[in-house]
């Protein structure tokens, strides 16, 4: 699980979850004020996963 190939997959899961959440909230005409924190959290976690991996495995 510590390989370089796993990290983009974990980050992609967070980004896809954020996209699906946005589509869902737009489809049901819900207030985006409710979805905004969840979207920011999902995108932030995806970015954090990528940054953490970069510190562990520096680009050569």
C-alpha distance matrix in Angstrom:
0.0 3.8 5.5 8.5 8.6 6.3 8.4 11.7 10.9 10.4 13.5 15.3 15.2 16.9 19.4 20.2 20.8 23.1 25.0 25.5 26.7 29.1 30.4 30.9 32.8 34.9 35.7 37.0 38.8 37.3 37.6 34.9 35.5 33.5 30.6 30.5 28.6 26.0 25.7 25.5 22.8 20.6 21.2 20.8 17.4 16.3 18.0 16.5 12.9 14.2 16.2 13.7 11.5 14.8 15.8 12.8 13.3 17.0 18.6 20.7
3.8 0.0 3.8 6.7 8.4 7.1 8.0 11.6 12.1 11.5 13.7 16.1 16.7 17.8 20.0 21.5 22.3 24.1 26.0 27.0 28.1 30.2 31.8 32.6 34.2 36.2 37.3 38.7 40.2 38.7 38.6 35.6 36.0 34.4 31.5 30.9 29.0 26.7 26.2 25.5 23.0 21.1 21.2 20.3 17.2 16.1 17.0 15.3 11.9 12.6 14.1 11.3 8.9 11.9 12.5 9.3 9.8 13.6 15.5 17.6
5.5 3.8 0.0 3.8 5.4 5.8 7.4 10.2 11.0 11.7 13.6 15.4 16.6 18.2 19.8 21.1 22.5 24.3 25.7 26.9 28.5 30.3 31.6 32.7 34.6 36.2 37.2 39.0 40.5 39.3 39.3 36.3 37.0 35.6 32.4 31.8 30.2 27.9 26.9 26.4 24.3 22.0 21.6 21.2 18.4 16.6 17.3 16.3 12.8 12.6 14.4 12.5 9.2 11.5 13.0 10.0 9.0 12.5 13.7 15.4
8.5 6.7 3.8 0.0 3.8 5.6 5.9 7.8 9.8 10.9 11.9 13.6 15.5 16.9 17.9 19.5 21.3 22.7 23.9 25.5 27.1 28.6 29.9 31.4 33.2 34.5 35.7 37.7 39.0 37.9 37.8 34.6 35.5 34.3 31.1 30.1 28.9 26.7 25.3 24.6 23.0 20.7 19.7 19.5 17.1 14.8 15.0 14.7 11.3 10.1 12.1 11.1 7.4 9.0 11.3 9.2 7.3 10.3 10.7 12.9
8.6 8.4 5.4 3.8 0.0 3.8 5.7 6.4 7.3 9.5 10.9 11.7 13.5 15.7 16.4 17.4 19.5 21.2 22.0 23.3 25.4 26.9 27.8 29.3 31.4 32.6 33.5 35.6 37.1 36.3 36.6 33.5 34.7 33.4 30.0 29.5 28.5 26.0 24.5 24.4 22.9 20.0 19.3 19.8 17.3 14.6 15.6 15.8 12.3 11.2 14.1 13.5 10.1 11.9 14.6 12.8 11.0 13.7 13.5 15.6
6.3 7.1 5.8 5.6 3.8 0.0 3.8 5.8 5.3 6.5 8.9 10.1 11.0 13.1 14.7 15.5 17.0 19.1 20.3 21.3 23.0 24.9 26.0 27.1 29.1 30.7 31.6 33.4 35.0 33.9 34.2 31.3 32.4 30.8 27.5 27.2 26.0 23.3 22.2 22.2 20.3 17.5 17.3 17.7 14.8 12.6 14.2 14.1 10.3 10.4 13.5 12.4 9.6 12.4 14.7 12.8 12.2 15.2 15.8 18.3
8.4 8.0 7.4 5.9 5.7 3.8 0.0 3.8 5.3 5.2 6.2 8.5 10.0 11.1 12.5 14.2 15.6 17.0 18.6 20.1 21.4 23.1 24.6 25.8 27.5 29.0 30.3 32.1 33.4 32.1 32.1 28.9 29.8 28.5 25.3 24.5 23.3 20.9 19.7 19.2 17.4 14.9 14.3 14.4 11.7 9.4 10.6 10.4 6.8 6.7 9.8 9.1 6.6 9.5 12.0 10.9 10.6 13.2 14.0 17.0
11.7 11.6 10.2 7.8 6.4 5.8 3.8 0.0 3.8 5.5 5.0 5.9 8.6 10.0 10.3 11.8 14.0 15.2 16.1 17.9 19.7 20.9 22.1 23.8 25.6 26.7 28.0 30.1 31.3 30.4 30.5 27.3 28.6 27.5 24.0 23.3 22.6 20.2 18.4 18.3 17.1 14.2 13.1 14.0 12.0 8.7 10.0 11.2 8.1 6.9 10.7 11.2 8.9 10.7 14.0 13.6 12.6 14.5 14.4 17.4
10.9 12.1 11.0 9.8 7.3 5.3 5.3 3.8 0.0 3.8 5.4 5.0 6.3 8.9 9.9 10.3 12.2 14.3 15.2 16.2 18.2 19.9 20.8 22.1 24.2 25.6 26.4 28.4 30.0 29.2 29.6 26.7 28.2 26.7 23.2 23.1 22.4 19.6 18.1 18.6 17.2 13.8 13.7 15.0 12.6 9.7 12.1 13.1 9.9 9.9 13.6 13.7 11.7 14.1 17.0 16.2 15.6 17.9 17.9 20.8
10.4 11.5 11.7 10.9 9.5 6.5 5.2 5.5 3.8 0.0 3.8 5.4 5.2 6.8 9.0 10.1 10.9 12.9 14.6 15.5 16.8 18.9 20.3 21.2 23.0 24.8 25.8 27.4 28.9 27.6 27.8 25.0 26.0 24.4 21.1 20.9 19.7 16.9 15.9 16.2 14.2 11.2 11.6 12.4 9.4 7.3 10.2 10.5 7.3 8.8 12.2 11.8 10.7 13.6 15.9 15.3 15.6 18.1 18.8 22.0
13.5 13.7 13.6 11.9 10.9 8.9 6.2 5.0 5.4 3.8 0.0 3.8 5.4 5.3 6.4 8.7 9.9 10.9 12.6 14.4 15.5 16.9 18.7 20.0 21.5 23.0 24.4 26.2 27.3 26.1 26.0 22.8 23.8 22.7 19.3 18.6 17.7 15.3 13.6 13.6 12.2 9.2 8.6 9.6 7.4 4.2 6.9 8.3 5.9 6.5 10.0 10.8 10.1 12.3 14.9 15.2 15.4 17.2 17.6 21.1
15.3 16.1 15.4 13.6 11.7 10.1 8.5 5.9 5.0 5.4 3.8 0.0 3.8 5.4 5.0 5.9 8.3 9.7 10.4 12.0 13.9 15.2 16.3 17.9 19.8 21.0 22.1 24.2 25.5 24.8 25.1 22.1 23.7 22.5 18.9 18.7 18.4 15.7 13.7 14.5 13.7 10.1 9.5 11.8 10.2 6.9 9.7 11.8 9.7 9.7 13.3 14.4 13.4 15.3 18.3 18.4 18.1 19.7 19.6 22.8
15.2 16.7 16.6 15.5 13.5 11.0 10.0 8.6 6.3 5.2 5.4 3.8 0.0 3.8 5.5 5.2 6.0 8.6 9.9 10.4 12.0 14.2 15.3 16.1 18.2 19.9 20.7 22.4 24.1 23.0 23.6 20.9 22.5 20.7 17.3 17.7 17.2 13.9 12.7 14.0 12.6 8.9 9.8 12.1 9.9 7.7 11.3 12.7 10.7 11.9 15.3 15.8 15.2 17.6 20.2 20.0 20.2 22.3 22.6 25.9
16.9 17.8 18.2 16.9 15.7 13.1 11.1 10.0 8.9 6.8 5.3 5.4 3.8 0.0 3.8 5.5 5.1 6.2 8.7 9.9 10.5 12.4 14.3 15.2 16.5 18.4 19.8 21.3 22.5 21.1 21.1 18.2 19.4 17.8 14.4 14.4 13.6 10.6 9.3 10.3 8.9 5.2 6.3 8.5 6.7 5.2 8.8 10.3 9.3 10.9 13.8 14.5 14.8 17.1 19.3 19.7 20.4 22.1 22.7 26.2
19.4 20.0 19.8 17.9 16.4 14.7 12.5 10.3 9.9 9.0 6.4 5.0 5.5 3.8 0.0 3.8 5.4 5.1 6.3 8.7 9.8 10.7 12.5 14.2 15.5 16.7 18.3 20.3 21.2 20.3 20.3 17.2 18.8 17.9 14.2 13.8 14.0 11.4 8.9 10.1 10.1 6.5 5.7 9.0 8.7 6.2 8.8 11.5 11.0 11.4 14.3 15.9 16.0 17.5 20.2 21.1 21.2 22.5 22.4 25.9
20.2 21.5 21.1 19.5 17.4 15.5 14.2 11.8 10.3 10.1 8.7 5.9 5.2 5.5 3.8 0.0 3.8 5.4 5.0 6.1 8.4 9.8 10.5 12.0 14.2 15.3 16.2 18.3 19.8 19.3 20.0 17.3 19.5 18.2 14.5 15.0 15.6 12.6 10.4 12.6 12.5 8.8 9.1 12.5 11.8 9.6 12.6 15.0 14.0 14.6 17.8 19.1 18.8 20.6 23.4 23.8 23.8 25.3 25.1 28.4
20.8 22.3 22.5 21.3 19.5 17.0 15.6 14.0 12.2 10.9 9.9 8.3 6.0 5.1 5.4 3.8 0.0 3.8 5.5 5.1 6.0 8.6 9.9 10.3 12.2 14.1 15.1 16.5 18.1 17.0 17.8 15.3 17.1 15.3 11.8 12.8 13.0 9.6 8.3 11.0 10.4 6.9 8.7 11.8 10.9 9.9 13.2 15.0 14.4 15.8 18.6 19.6 19.8 22.0 24.3 24.8 25.3 27.0 27.2 30.7
23.1 24.1 24.3 22.7 21.2 19.1 17.0 15.2 14.3 12.9 10.9 9.7 8.6 6.2 5.1 5.4 3.8 0.0 3.8 5.5 5.1 6.2 8.7 9.8 10.7 12.3 14.1 15.7 16.4 15.2 15.4 12.4 14.3 13.1 9.3 9.7 10.4 7.5 5.1 8.0 8.5 5.6 6.4 9.9 10.2 9.5 12.1 14.3 14.6 15.7 18.0 19.5 20.2 21.9 24.2 25.2 25.8 27.0 27.2 30.8
25.0 26.0 25.7 23.9 22.0 20.3 18.6 16.1 15.2 14.6 12.6 10.4 9.9 8.7 6.3 5.0 5.5 3.8 0.0 3.8 5.4 5.2 6.2 8.6 10.0 10.6 12.2 14.5 15.4 15.0 15.7 12.9 15.5 14.8 11.0 11.6 13.2 10.8 8.0 10.9 12.1 9.2 9.2 12.9 13.5 12.0 14.3 17.1 17.1 17.5 20.2 22.0 22.3 23.6 26.3 27.3 27.5 28.5 28.2 31.6
25.5 27.0 26.9 25.5 23.3 21.3 20.1 17.9 16.2 15.5 14.4 12.0 10.4 9.9 8.7 6.1 5.1 5.5 3.8 0.0 3.8 5.4 5.0 6.0 8.6 9.8 10.3 12.3 14.0 13.8 15.2 13.2 16.0 14.5 11.0 12.8 14.3 11.3 9.6 13.0 13.6 10.7 11.8 15.4 15.3 14.3 17.1 19.4 19.1 20.0 22.8 24.2 24.4 26.2 28.7 29.4 29.7 31.1 30.9 34.3
26.7 28.1 28.5 27.1 25.4 23.0 21.4 19.7 18.2 16.8 15.5 13.9 12.0 10.5 9.8 8.4 6.0 5.1 5.4 3.8 0.0 3.8 5.5 5.1 6.2 8.5 9.8 10.8 12.1 11.0 12.1 10.1 12.6 10.8 7.4 9.6 11.0 8.1 7.1 10.9 11.5 9.5 11.2 14.3 14.6 14.4 17.1 19.0 19.3 20.7 23.0 24.3 25.1 26.9 29.1 30.0 30.7 32.0 32.2 35.7
29.1 30.2 30.3 28.6 26.9 24.9 23.1 20.9 19.9 18.9 16.9 15.2 14.2 12.4 10.7 9.8 8.6 6.2 5.2 5.4 3.8 0.0 3.8 5.4 5.3 6.1 8.5 10.2 10.5 10.0 10.6 8.2 11.2 10.6 7.2 8.6 11.2 9.4 7.2 10.7 12.5 10.9 11.5 14.8 16.0 15.5 17.5 20.0 20.7 21.5 23.6 25.4 26.3 27.6 29.9 31.2 31.7 32.6 32.5 36.0
30.4 31.8 31.6 29.9 27.8 26.0 24.6 22.1 20.8 20.3 18.7 16.3 15.3 14.3 12.5 10.5 9.9 8.7 6.2 5.0 5.5 3.8 0.0 3.8 5.6 5.1 6.0 8.7 9.8 10.5 12.2 10.7 14.1 13.4 10.4 12.2 14.9 12.8 10.9 14.4 16.0 14.0 14.6 18.1 18.9 18.0 20.2 22.8 23.1 23.7 26.2 28.0 28.4 29.8 32.4 33.5 33.7 34.7 34.3 37.7
30.9 32.6 32.7 31.4 29.3 27.1 25.8 23.8 22.1 21.2 20.0 17.9 16.1 15.2 14.2 12.0 10.3 9.8 8.6 6.0 5.1 5.4 3.8 0.0 3.8 5.5 5.1 6.3 8.5 8.6 11.1 10.4 13.6 12.0 9.6 12.4 14.6 12.3 11.5 15.3 16.2 14.5 16.0 19.2 19.6 19.3 21.9 24.0 24.2 25.4 27.9 29.3 29.8 31.6 34.0 34.8 35.3 36.6 36.6 40.0
32.8 34.2 34.6 33.2 31.4 29.1 27.5 25.6 24.2 23.0 21.5 19.8 18.2 16.5 15.5 14.2 12.2 10.7 10.0 8.6 6.2 5.3 5.6 3.8 0.0 3.8 5.4 5.4 6.0 5.3 7.3 6.9 10.1 8.9 7.0 10.0 12.6 11.1 10.6 14.1 15.5 14.6 16.0 18.8 19.8 20.0 22.2 24.2 25.0 26.2 28.3 29.8 30.8 32.4 34.5 35.7 36.4 37.6 37.6 41.2
34.9 36.2 36.2 34.5 32.6 30.7 29.0 26.7 25.6 24.8 23.0 21.0 19.9 18.4 16.7 15.3 14.1 12.3 10.6 9.8 8.5 6.1 5.1 5.5 3.8 0.0 3.8 5.6 5.0 6.4 8.3 7.9 11.6 11.5 9.7 11.8 15.0 13.9 12.6 15.8 17.9 16.8 17.5 20.6 21.9 21.6 23.5 26.0 26.8 27.5 29.6 31.5 32.4 33.6 36.0 37.3 37.8 38.6 38.3 41.8
35.7 37.3 37.2 35.7 33.5 31.6 30.3 28.0 26.4 25.8 24.4 22.1 20.7 19.8 18.3 16.2 15.1 14.1 12.2 10.3 9.8 8.5 6.0 5.1 5.4 3.8 0.0 3.8 5.5 7.8 10.8 11.2 14.8 14.1 12.4 15.0 17.9 16.3 15.3 18.8 20.4 19.0 20.0 23.2 24.1 23.6 25.9 28.3 28.7 29.6 32.0 33.7 34.2 35.7 38.2 39.3 39.6 40.6 40.3 43.7
37.0 38.7 39.0 37.7 35.6 33.4 32.1 30.1 28.4 27.4 26.2 24.2 22.4 21.3 20.3 18.3 16.5 15.7 14.5 12.3 10.8 10.2 8.7 6.3 5.4 5.6 3.8 0.0 3.8 5.5 9.1 10.6 13.7 12.5 11.8 14.9 17.5 16.1 16.0 19.5 20.8 19.8 21.3 24.2 25.1 25.1 27.4 29.5 30.1 31.3 33.5 35.0 35.8 37.5 39.7 40.8 41.4 42.6 42.5 46.0
38.8 40.2 40.5 39.0 37.1 35.0 33.4 31.3 30.0 28.9 27.3 25.5 24.1 22.5 21.2 19.8 18.1 16.4 15.4 14.0 12.1 10.5 9.8 8.5 6.0 5.0 5.5 3.8 0.0 3.8 6.7 8.6 11.6 11.5 11.3 13.8 16.8 16.2 15.9 18.9 20.8 20.4 21.4 24.1 25.5 25.7 27.6 29.8 30.8 31.8 33.8 35.5 36.6 38.0 40.1 41.5 42.1 43.0 42.9 46.5
37.3 38.7 39.3 37.9 36.3 33.9 32.1 30.4 29.2 27.6 26.1 24.8 23.0 21.1 20.3 19.3 17.0 15.2 15.0 13.8 11.0 10.0 10.5 8.6 5.3 6.4 7.8 5.5 3.8 0.0 3.8 6.2 8.6 7.9 8.4 11.2 13.9 13.5 13.8 16.7 18.3 18.3 19.8 22.1 23.4 24.1 26.0 27.8 29.0 30.4 32.1 33.6 35.0 36.5 38.4 39.7 40.7 41.7 41.9 45.5
37.6 38.6 39.3 37.8 36.6 34.2 32.1 30.5 29.6 27.8 26.0 25.1 23.6 21.1 20.3 20.0 17.8 15.4 15.7 15.2 12.1 10.6 12.2 11.1 7.3 8.3 10.8 9.1 6.7 3.8 0.0 3.8 5.3 5.8 7.2 9.0 11.8 12.4 12.8 15.0 16.9 17.7 18.8 20.7 22.5 23.5 24.9 26.6 28.3 29.6 30.9 32.5 34.2 35.5 37.2 38.8 40.0 40.8 41.1 44.8
34.9 35.6 36.3 34.6 33.5 31.3 28.9 27.3 26.7 25.0 22.8 22.1 20.9 18.2 17.2 17.3 15.3 12.4 12.9 13.2 10.1 8.2 10.7 10.4 6.9 7.9 11.2 10.6 8.6 6.2 3.8 0.0 3.8 5.2 4.8 5.7 9.1 9.9 9.5 11.6 13.9 14.6 15.3 17.3 19.3 20.2 21.4 23.2 25.0 26.2 27.4 29.1 30.9 32.0 33.7 35.5 36.5 37.2 37.4 41.1
35.5 36.0 37.0 35.5 34.7 32.4 29.8 28.6 28.2 26.0 23.8 23.7 22.5 19.4 18.8 19.5 17.1 14.3 15.5 16.0 12.6 11.2 14.1 13.6 10.1 11.6 14.8 13.7 11.6 8.6 5.3 3.8 0.0 3.8 5.6 5.3 7.6 9.6 10.2 11.3 13.4 15.0 15.9 17.1 19.2 20.7 21.7 23.0 25.2 26.6 27.3 29.0 31.1 32.2 33.5 35.4 36.8 37.4 38.0 41.7
33.5 34.4 35.6 34.3 33.4 30.8 28.5 27.5 26.7 24.4 22.7 22.5 20.7 17.8 17.9 18.2 15.3 13.1 14.8 14.5 10.8 10.6 13.4 12.0 8.9 11.5 14.1 12.5 11.5 7.9 5.8 5.2 3.8 0.0 3.8 5.7 6.8 7.7 9.4 11.2 12.3 13.7 15.4 16.6 18.1 19.8 21.3 22.4 24.2 26.0 27.0 28.2 30.3 31.8 33.0 34.6 36.1 37.1 37.9 41.6
30.6 31.5 32.4 31.1 30.0 27.5 25.3 24.0 23.2 21.1 19.3 18.9 17.3 14.4 14.2 14.5 11.8 9.3 11.0 11.0 7.4 7.2 10.4 9.6 7.0 9.7 12.4 11.8 11.3 8.4 7.2 4.8 5.6 3.8 0.0 3.8 5.7 5.3 6.0 8.6 9.9 10.6 12.2 14.0 15.4 16.7 18.3 19.7 21.3 22.9 24.2 25.6 27.3 28.9 30.4 31.9 33.2 34.2 34.8 38.5
30.5 30.9 31.8 30.1 29.5 27.2 24.5 23.3 23.1 20.9 18.6 18.7 17.7 14.4 13.8 15.0 12.8 9.7 11.6 12.8 9.6 8.6 12.2 12.4 10.0 11.8 15.0 14.9 13.8 11.2 9.0 5.7 5.3 5.7 3.8 0.0 3.8 5.4 5.0 6.1 8.5 9.9 10.6 11.9 14.1 15.4 16.4 17.8 19.9 21.3 22.1 23.8 25.8 26.9 28.4 30.2 31.5 32.2 32.8 36.5
28.6 29.0 30.2 28.9 28.5 26.0 23.3 22.6 22.4 19.7 17.7 18.4 17.2 13.6 14.0 15.6 13.0 10.4 13.2 14.3 11.0 11.2 14.9 14.6 12.6 15.0 17.9 17.5 16.8 13.9 11.8 9.1 7.6 6.8 5.7 3.8 0.0 3.8 5.4 5.1 6.0 8.6 10.0 10.2 12.0 14.2 15.2 15.9 18.1 20.0 20.6 21.7 24.1 25.5 26.5 28.2 29.9 30.8 31.8 35.5
26.0 26.7 27.9 26.7 26.0 23.3 20.9 20.2 19.6 16.9 15.3 15.7 13.9 10.6 11.4 12.6 9.6 7.5 10.8 11.3 8.1 9.4 12.8 12.3 11.1 13.9 16.3 16.1 16.2 13.5 12.4 9.9 9.6 7.7 5.3 5.4 3.8 0.0 3.8 5.5 5.0 6.1 8.6 9.7 10.5 12.4 14.2 15.1 16.5 18.6 19.8 20.8 22.7 24.5 25.7 27.1 28.6 29.8 30.8 34.5
25.7 26.2 26.9 25.3 24.5 22.2 19.7 18.4 18.1 15.9 13.6 13.7 12.7 9.3 8.9 10.4 8.3 5.1 8.0 9.6 7.1 7.2 10.9 11.5 10.6 12.6 15.3 16.0 15.9 13.8 12.8 9.5 10.2 9.4 6.0 5.0 5.4 3.8 0.0 3.8 5.4 5.2 6.2 8.3 9.9 10.8 12.3 14.1 15.6 16.9 18.3 19.9 21.5 22.9 24.6 26.1 27.3 28.2 28.7 32.4
25.5 25.5 26.4 24.6 24.4 22.2 19.2 18.3 18.6 16.2 13.6 14.5 14.0 10.3 10.1 12.6 11.0 8.0 10.9 13.0 10.9 10.7 14.4 15.3 14.1 15.8 18.8 19.5 18.9 16.7 15.0 11.6 11.3 11.2 8.6 6.1 5.1 5.5 3.8 0.0 3.8 5.5 5.2 5.8 8.4 9.9 10.4 11.8 14.1 15.4 16.1 17.8 19.8 20.9 22.3 24.2 25.5 26.2 26.9 30.7
22.8 23.0 24.3 23.0 22.9 20.3 17.4 17.1 17.2 14.2 12.2 13.7 12.6 8.9 10.1 12.5 10.4 8.5 12.1 13.6 11.5 12.5 16.0 16.2 15.5 17.9 20.4 20.8 20.8 18.3 16.9 13.9 13.4 12.3 9.9 8.5 6.0 5.0 5.4 3.8 0.0 3.8 5.6 5.0 6.0 8.6 9.9 10.2 12.2 14.3 15.1 16.0 18.2 19.8 20.9 22.4 24.1 25.2 26.4 30.1
20.6 21.1 22.0 20.7 20.0 17.5 14.9 14.2 13.8 11.2 9.2 10.1 8.9 5.2 6.5 8.8 6.9 5.6 9.2 10.7 9.5 10.9 14.0 14.5 14.6 16.8 19.0 19.8 20.4 18.3 17.7 14.6 15.0 13.7 10.6 9.9 8.6 6.1 5.2 5.5 3.8 0.0 3.8 5.4 5.2 6.3 8.8 9.9 10.7 12.7 14.4 15.4 16.8 18.7 20.3 21.5 22.7 24.1 24.9 28.6
21.2 21.2 21.6 19.7 19.3 17.3 14.3 13.1 13.7 11.6 8.6 9.5 9.8 6.3 5.7 9.1 8.7 6.4 9.2 11.8 11.2 11.5 14.6 16.0 16.0 17.5 20.0 21.3 21.4 19.8 18.8 15.3 15.9 15.4 12.2 10.6 10.0 8.6 6.2 5.2 5.6 3.8 0.0 3.8 5.5 5.1 6.3 8.6 10.0 10.8 12.4 14.2 15.6 16.8 18.7 20.3 21.2 22.0 22.5 26.3
20.8 20.3 21.2 19.5 19.8 17.7 14.4 14.0 15.0 12.4 9.6 11.8 12.1 8.5 9.0 12.5 11.8 9.9 12.9 15.4 14.3 14.8 18.1 19.2 18.8 20.6 23.2 24.2 24.1 22.1 20.7 17.3 17.1 16.6 14.0 11.9 10.2 9.7 8.3 5.8 5.0 5.4 3.8 0.0 3.8 5.4 5.1 6.0 8.6 10.0 10.4 12.0 14.2 15.3 16.5 18.4 19.8 20.6 21.6 25.4
17.4 17.2 18.4 17.1 17.3 14.8 11.7 12.0 12.6 9.4 7.4 10.2 9.9 6.7 8.7 11.8 10.9 10.2 13.5 15.3 14.6 16.0 18.9 19.6 19.8 21.9 24.1 25.1 25.5 23.4 22.5 19.3 19.2 18.1 15.4 14.1 12.0 10.5 9.9 8.4 6.0 5.2 5.5 3.8 0.0 3.8 5.4 4.9 6.1 8.7 9.8 10.3 12.2 14.2 15.4 16.5 18.2 19.6 20.9 24.6
16.3 16.1 16.6 14.8 14.6 12.6 9.4 8.7 9.7 7.3 4.2 6.9 7.7 5.2 6.2 9.6 9.9 9.5 12.0 14.3 14.4 15.5 18.0 19.3 20.0 21.6 23.6 25.1 25.7 24.1 23.5 20.2 20.7 19.8 16.7 15.4 14.2 12.4 10.8 9.9 8.6 6.3 5.1 5.4 3.8 0.0 3.8 5.4 5.2 6.5 8.8 10.0 10.9 12.6 14.7 15.8 16.6 17.9 18.7 22.4
18.0 17.0 17.3 15.0 15.6 14.2 10.6 10.0 12.1 10.2 6.9 9.7 11.3 8.8 8.8 12.6 13.2 12.1 14.3 17.1 17.1 17.5 20.2 21.9 22.2 23.5 25.9 27.4 27.6 26.0 24.9 21.4 21.7 21.3 18.3 16.4 15.2 14.2 12.3 10.4 9.9 8.8 6.3 5.1 5.4 3.8 0.0 3.8 5.4 5.1 6.2 8.5 9.9 10.6 12.6 14.4 15.3 15.9 16.6 20.4
16.5 15.3 16.3 14.7 15.8 14.1 10.4 11.2 13.1 10.5 8.3 11.8 12.7 10.3 11.5 15.0 15.0 14.3 17.1 19.4 19.0 20.0 22.8 24.0 24.2 26.0 28.3 29.5 29.8 27.8 26.6 23.2 23.0 22.4 19.7 17.8 15.9 15.1 14.1 11.8 10.2 9.9 8.6 6.0 4.9 5.4 3.8 0.0 3.8 5.4 5.1 6.0 8.5 9.8 10.7 12.4 14.1 15.1 16.7 20.4
12.9 11.9 12.8 11.3 12.3 10.3 6.8 8.1 9.9 7.3 5.9 9.7 10.7 9.3 11.0 14.0 14.4 14.6 17.1 19.1 19.3 20.7 23.1 24.2 25.0 26.8 28.7 30.1 30.8 29.0 28.3 25.0 25.2 24.2 21.3 19.9 18.1 16.5 15.6 14.1 12.2 10.7 10.0 8.6 6.1 5.2 5.4 3.8 0.0 3.8 5.5 5.2 6.2 8.6 10.1 10.8 12.1 13.9 15.4 19.1
14.2 12.6 12.6 10.1 11.2 10.4 6.7 6.9 9.9 8.8 6.5 9.7 11.9 10.9 11.4 14.6 15.8 15.7 17.5 20.0 20.7 21.5 23.7 25.4 26.2 27.5 29.6 31.3 31.8 30.4 29.6 26.2 26.6 26.0 22.9 21.3 20.0 18.6 16.9 15.4 14.3 12.7 10.8 10.0 8.7 6.5 5.1 5.4 3.8 0.0 3.8 5.5 5.2 6.2 8.9 10.1 10.4 11.5 12.3 16.0
16.2 14.1 14.4 12.1 14.1 13.5 9.8 10.7 13.6 12.2 10.0 13.3 15.3 13.8 14.3 17.8 18.6 18.0 20.2 22.8 23.0 23.6 26.2 27.9 28.3 29.6 32.0 33.5 33.8 32.1 30.9 27.4 27.3 27.0 24.2 22.1 20.6 19.8 18.3 16.1 15.1 14.4 12.4 10.4 9.8 8.8 6.2 5.1 5.5 3.8 0.0 3.8 5.4 5.1 6.4 8.9 9.9 10.2 11.8 15.5
13.7 11.3 12.5 11.1 13.5 12.4 9.1 11.2 13.7 11.8 10.8 14.4 15.8 14.5 15.9 19.1 19.6 19.5 22.0 24.2 24.3 25.4 28.0 29.3 29.8 31.5 33.7 35.0 35.5 33.6 32.5 29.1 29.0 28.2 25.6 23.8 21.7 20.8 19.9 17.8 16.0 15.4 14.2 12.0 10.3 10.0 8.5 6.0 5.2 5.5 3.8 0.0 3.8 5.4 5.3 6.5 8.8 10.2 12.6 16.1
11.5 8.9 9.2 7.4 10.1 9.6 6.6 8.9 11.7 10.7 10.1 13.4 15.2 14.8 16.0 18.8 19.8 20.2 22.3 24.4 25.1 26.3 28.4 29.8 30.8 32.4 34.2 35.8 36.6 35.0 34.2 30.9 31.1 30.3 27.3 25.8 24.1 22.7 21.5 19.8 18.2 16.8 15.6 14.2 12.2 10.9 9.9 8.5 6.2 5.2 5.4 3.8 0.0 3.8 5.4 5.1 6.0 8.2 10.2 13.6
14.8 11.9 11.5 9.0 11.9 12.4 9.5 10.7 14.1 13.6 12.3 15.3 17.6 17.1 17.5 20.6 22.0 21.9 23.6 26.2 26.9 27.6 29.8 31.6 32.4 33.6 35.7 37.5 38.0 36.5 35.5 32.0 32.2 31.8 28.9 26.9 25.5 24.5 22.9 20.9 19.8 18.7 16.8 15.3 14.2 12.6 10.6 9.8 8.6 6.2 5.1 5.4 3.8 0.0 3.8 5.4 5.1 5.4 7.2 10.8
15.8 12.5 13.0 11.3 14.6 14.7 12.0 14.0 17.0 15.9 14.9 18.3 20.2 19.3 20.2 23.4 24.3 24.2 26.3 28.7 29.1 29.9 32.4 34.0 34.5 36.0 38.2 39.7 40.1 38.4 37.2 33.7 33.5 33.0 30.4 28.4 26.5 25.7 24.6 22.3 20.9 20.3 18.7 16.5 15.4 14.7 12.6 10.7 10.1 8.9 6.4 5.3 5.4 3.8 0.0 3.8 5.6 5.8 9.0 12.0
12.8 9.3 10.0 9.2 12.8 12.8 10.9 13.6 16.2 15.3 15.2 18.4 20.0 19.7 21.1 23.8 24.8 25.2 27.3 29.4 30.0 31.2 33.5 34.8 35.7 37.3 39.3 40.8 41.5 39.7 38.8 35.5 35.4 34.6 31.9 30.2 28.2 27.1 26.1 24.2 22.4 21.5 20.3 18.4 16.5 15.8 14.4 12.4 10.8 10.1 8.9 6.5 5.1 5.4 3.8 0.0 3.8 6.2 9.6 12.1
13.3 9.8 9.0 7.3 11.0 12.2 10.6 12.6 15.6 15.6 15.4 18.1 20.2 20.4 21.2 23.8 25.3 25.8 27.5 29.7 30.7 31.7 33.7 35.3 36.4 37.8 39.6 41.4 42.1 40.7 40.0 36.5 36.8 36.1 33.2 31.5 29.9 28.6 27.3 25.5 24.1 22.7 21.2 19.8 18.2 16.6 15.3 14.1 12.1 10.4 9.9 8.8 6.0 5.1 5.6 3.8 0.0 3.8 6.5 8.8
17.0 13.6 12.5 10.3 13.7 15.2 13.2 14.5 17.9 18.1 17.2 19.7 22.3 22.1 22.5 25.3 27.0 27.0 28.5 31.1 32.0 32.6 34.7 36.6 37.6 38.6 40.6 42.6 43.0 41.7 40.8 37.2 37.4 37.1 34.2 32.2 30.8 29.8 28.2 26.2 25.2 24.1 22.0 20.6 19.6 17.9 15.9 15.1 13.9 11.5 10.2 10.2 8.2 5.4 5.8 6.2 3.8 0.0 3.8 6.3
18.6 15.5 13.7 10.7 13.5 15.8 14.0 14.4 17.9 18.8 17.6 19.6 22.6 22.7 22.4 25.1 27.2 27.2 28.2 30.9 32.2 32.5 34.3 36.6 37.6 38.3 40.3 42.5 42.9 41.9 41.1 37.4 38.0 37.9 34.8 32.8 31.8 30.8 28.7 26.9 26.4 24.9 22.5 21.6 20.9 18.7 16.6 16.7 15.4 12.3 11.8 12.6 10.2 7.2 9.0 9.6 6.5 3.8 0.0 3.8
20.7 17.6 15.4 12.9 15.6 18.3 17.0 17.4 20.8 22.0 21.1 22.8 25.9 26.2 25.9 28.4 30.7 30.8 31.6 34.3 35.7 36.0 37.7 40.0 41.2 41.8 43.7 46.0 46.5 45.5 44.8 41.1 41.7 41.6 38.5 36.5 35.5 34.5 32.4 30.7 30.1 28.6 26.3 25.4 24.6 22.4 20.4 20.4 19.1 16.0 15.5 16.1 13.6 10.8 12.0 12.1 8.8 6.3 3.8 0.0
